[in-house]
C-alpha cells in the first residue's frame, strides 16, 4: 500500500431540480389551477472519518467528486426527488482546507466524524407556490440553484500518541519493529524509511498505544530540506516524543541539538512537548573508549528529560524506557481529566 498524505481535489454538490409550470384540469377552477411541483434538493458532498484507512491514496488518481442532482418537480404538486448525498471516506487524522482561501474546514480526529464540505443546491419553486388572490394562474417557475463547488486540499496527520524522531539511521524502524508487530523496511543507509510507520505497543494493562516512526529529519528539515518538512506535521498530534540518538555517532550532543533546533524552527509547540531521550545501538559501542553514562548525564542537563541507554536489536533497556513513556501518558491523561472536571465546576 502506498502512503499518500497530501491531495488536492475538486468537489461539487448536486444542482437543485427545477420547479415546473403545470395546471390541473378541474371543473370550476380557472385555467385548471396551478399544480407545478418544486424541484428536489441537490445532493451534498460529505466526508466521513474511517479509522481503517491509513492513506489518501484514493485521491491520487481521482481528483473530482460530484454529488447527484435533484430531480425536477412534477405535476399535481409533486416535489422532485432529492439528489443522493455523496459520502467520501477519509482516514482519521485528515485535515481539510479550502485550497483557494486556505481556510480550515475540518479536522477529523474521531472515527465516524462527518463534515459537509459542499452543500447541495435548493430545488426551484413550481408555479403552485406562486398562487395568490391576485394571481390565480401563475405561468412561471424557478430553476434549481447550483450546488457548491470547492477546491479542497487534504493533509493527513497521523494519530499517534508517541512519535519516534531522530536523524537518519538512528534505529527508529528497528525500534518500532522490536516494540510492535510493525515490519518497516530496515537497511544500513540514510533515508531507508520514506514514509511514516505505525505500530501498536501493548501496555501492561493490555491497552494499545500507537507509536509512529517519523522518517529521518536532517538539518534544515523545517525549511523543506530532505524529508523533514513533509513529515514534521505527523509529529503535531503526538503527545510524547521519543528522541532516538545513535550512540555510535562521533558527536552525540550535536545530533541532539540538530533535531531540537528543527523542532523549535517548525514551531506549533513541538519543542515544548514531553520528550524522552534514548541512546540507541549501545551494543555496538566500545564502552572502554566511550563513556555513555557521562554522555547521558550531559544530555540530561541539556534537556532536563530522562535519558535511557538502549539497544533496539538486543532489547536492552527497552522495558525501563517504556515504563517511563507509560508514566508520562498516564500523567497527561490525569491532567486532562482534572482540567475537564475543573471546566465543568467539579472538584
Buried (B, 14 or more C-beta within 10 A) or exposed (E): EEBBBEBEBBBBBBBBBBBBBBBBEEEEBEEEBBBBBBBBBBBBBBBBBBEEBBBBBBBEEEEEBBBBBBBBBBBEBBBBBBBBBBEBEBBBBBBBBBBEEEEEBBBBBEEEBEBBBBBBBBBBBBBBBBBEEEEEBBEEBBBBBBBBEBBBBBBBBBBBBBBBBBBBBBBBBBBBBBBBEBEBEBEEEEEBBEBBBBBBBEBEEEEEBBBBBBBBBBBBBBEEEBBBBBBBBBBBBBBBBBBBBBBBBEEBEEBBBBBBBBBEBBEEEBBEBBBBBBBBBBBEBEEEEEEBEEBBEBBEEBBEBBBBBBBBBEEBBBEEBBEBBBEBBEEBEEEEEEEEEEEEEEE
